Amino acid sequence: MYAPCETPSDLAIVLAHGFTGSVERPGFRRIAERLARTNAIVALSFRGHGNSCGRSTVGPQEVLDLDAGVRLAKELGFPRVAVVGFSMGAAVSLLYASHNRVEAIVSVSSPSRWYVRQTPAMRRLHWLIEAPHGRLLAPILGVRLGRPWAQLPVSPIEVVNRIAPTPLLIVHGDRDHYFPAEHGTALYRAAGAGTRLWLEPGMGHAESGVTPGLVDRIATWLNQMCRDTSDQETSTQVVA
């Protein structure tokens, strides 16, 4: 999904949804349409989700899908690309940014590590992913699963310190019923310099917990970060 900006901007935002999400989901489209008021949007459905082919790996291989979205934004002519990810998409964004350069990253409701079972919602999710009967039900929820992990992939908290100096904003709700706020705090503490943490009072999880006002604040932060980066680059060129 590509949505051009309503006003001129050289920054494109790539959106990465959560597990069982897709560009067809109303909540995800609502966020994309709101962000398109200030920036061009490239929104993707991860493998095995929505109308995308393939099967979900629940994180590790989805990094390649996100890379395709970033490359598409650049092919469309945008010199600056930022990434906003939600839940699984947030974790994928952190993994991607630990090895790839973008203008800025916004992680919304990311887990800090895999195999989280501390909440009822995550215990149900693990049953869906791991139990034979759960895997049969997964397509009803809009996701086609691949093989279970042969080995534990690297967790976001293990690589988040590699993202600096790329600006990173971690957003987490204090009423997240999947990943408690301690996940956002742990990622913030593990990250490098330049990281911001917004602990949002009353916010739930990922796309369903994001308000229009929060979307606008994220857009403002992204554009400010990219303006600051542009000013620094110009200053460096003048000094040189």
N, C-alpha and C positions, 0 to 999 in steps of 0.2 A: 504494500500500500504506500503510495506516494502522495503527499498533500502539499502543494505549493504554499508559500507563505502569503498571508494577506497584505503584508507590508515588506518592503525590500530588506533582505538580510543575507549576509554571506555565511551564516551559520546554519547547518542542518542538524536536526536532532534525530538520532536513530532510537526507536523505542523497542524494548525487549520485554515481552509479557511473562507472566508467571506460569507455573505448571497447570495444565488443562486450559490455558488461555489461547487466544488467537486474535488476529485482526478483525474477525467477525464478531467478537464479543462486544456487547454494548458498552460495558465499562471501559474497555481498552480504547474503543473508538471515541468515546467521550473525552478521554484524556488527550488523544491524538488531535482531535478537532480543536480542543482548547489551546494546545501548544501551537497549532498552525496559525493562530492569530498573530504570533510574533516570529515564528521560524518555520522553515520548510521541515516536513516530517517524512521520514522513511520508517514505516512500521512493518515488522516482519512476523510471520508465524513460524515458530521453530519446527524442526522436523517432527513429524508424527502428530502435529497439532493442526486443528482446523483443516484447511484444504492443502496443507503442505504434504509432500510425499515423505517416505521414509518412516522411521520409528524413533521415538524419543529415547535418549540415553539419560534423561533427567539431569542434564548439566554438562558433562565433559565435552561431548562432540558438538553441543550447541554453540560452543565458542566459534566453530567454523561458520555456522549460520550467521552469527553476529558479525563476523568479519565480512561476509558477503554483503550484509546490509551497509556497513561502513564503506566498503568499496563502491557500492551502488551510489551512495550519496556523493562520493568524490567524482564518480563518472558523470553524474548529473551536473557537475561544475561547481560544487560548493568547496571552497578552499578550507573551510573549518567544519569539523564534525564533532559533535558531542553525543554521548550515549546516556539514556535514562532506562534503567532496568527495574523490574518489579519481581520480588520473591525469587523464584528460580532464575528469571531473567536478570535480576540484580546480582546474584551469585555469578552468573555467566559473564556479566559485565565486568565484575572485579577480576575474574580469571583472565578475561581478554585484555584488560588494561594493564595487567601485570607484565605483558609481553608486547603490547602494541601501543603506539602513541595516538591519542586523540586529544581534542581541546579540553574536555572535561568529562567527568563521570558523575552521575547521580545514581546512588544505590538506594532503592526504596524497599524496606522490609526484607533485606537479605538475611539468610541464615549465616552464621559465622562458621559453621562446620556441618558435615553431613551426619546422617543417622541420628537426627534429633528426635527423641521420643518423649520429651518432657510434658507435652500437652496432648489432650485427647484428639485434637485435630490432626496432629502429626502421627499419632498412633494409627488413626484411620488411614492416613495417607500411606504409611508404610505397609499396612495390610493390602491396600490397593496395588502397590508396586510389587510386593514380594509374594503374597499368597496366590496360589493358582486361581482360586475363585475371584480374587480381587482383580487379577490381570485380565480375566474374561470380562469384567465389568468396565474396565478402563475406557474402551471405545465409547460407551454410553456417555461418559463425561467429556468426550472430545479429544482423547489422546490415545495413540497407538504406541504401545511400549515395545522397546527392543529387549535384548537379553539383559538379565541382571548383571550388575558390575562384577567382573572377575576379580578386581582388586579395588580398594578404596581410592578414589581420585583425590587429588590435592584439594584441600578445603580453602575457602576464601580467606580465612584468617591466617593461613600459612603464606599467602602471597600478597596481601593487601599492602604490606610495607614496600613493595616494589613499584607501586603506582606513582609515588611522588617522583618528580615535581608536578605531575598532572594534577590539576585541581580536582578534589574528590569531596562530594557531599553525601553524607550518610543520613538517610531519613528513616526514622523508626517510630512506630506508634506505641504508646504505653498501654494500649489495650489489644495488642496483637495476639490473637488466639492461636496462631501457629508458632511464631518465634517471639518469645518475650523480649522486652526492651534490652535485656542484658546482651543479646546478640549484637544489636547496634552499638552498644557501649564497648563491647569487646573488640569489634572491628575498628572502632575509632581509636582505641588505645593501641592497637597493633599497627595502625597506619602511620605513614610518615608525616612530615611537616606539610602544612597547607590543607589538611583535612578539616572539614566542618562536620559537626553532628547536630542534627535537629531531632530532638525527642519531642514528638508531637502529642500533647495532651488529648485524650479521648479518641485518638486515631486507632483504627483496627488494622487489617492486613492488606497490603499491596493495593491493587487497583480499586478494590471495593472500599478501601478505607481512605482514599485520597479525595479531598474536597476540591472544588474549583479554585478556591482561594489558595490552597497549597500548590496546585498546578501553576498558578500565576507566580507564586513566590519562587518556585523552581525555575521557571522561565526567566525571571528577573535575575536570579543568581547566575544561571548559565550565561546569559548575555553579558552580565557584568564581568564575569571571569574571563570571557573571551575578549572583551574590550580591553581589560587590563593586560592580557597576554599580548594583544596587538600593540598596545602602547609600549610595552617593554621591548618588543621586537624592533619597533620603529626607533626607540631610543638607542638600542644597541647598534643599529645600522648607522645612525647619525654619529655616534661616538667613534665607530670604526672608521 
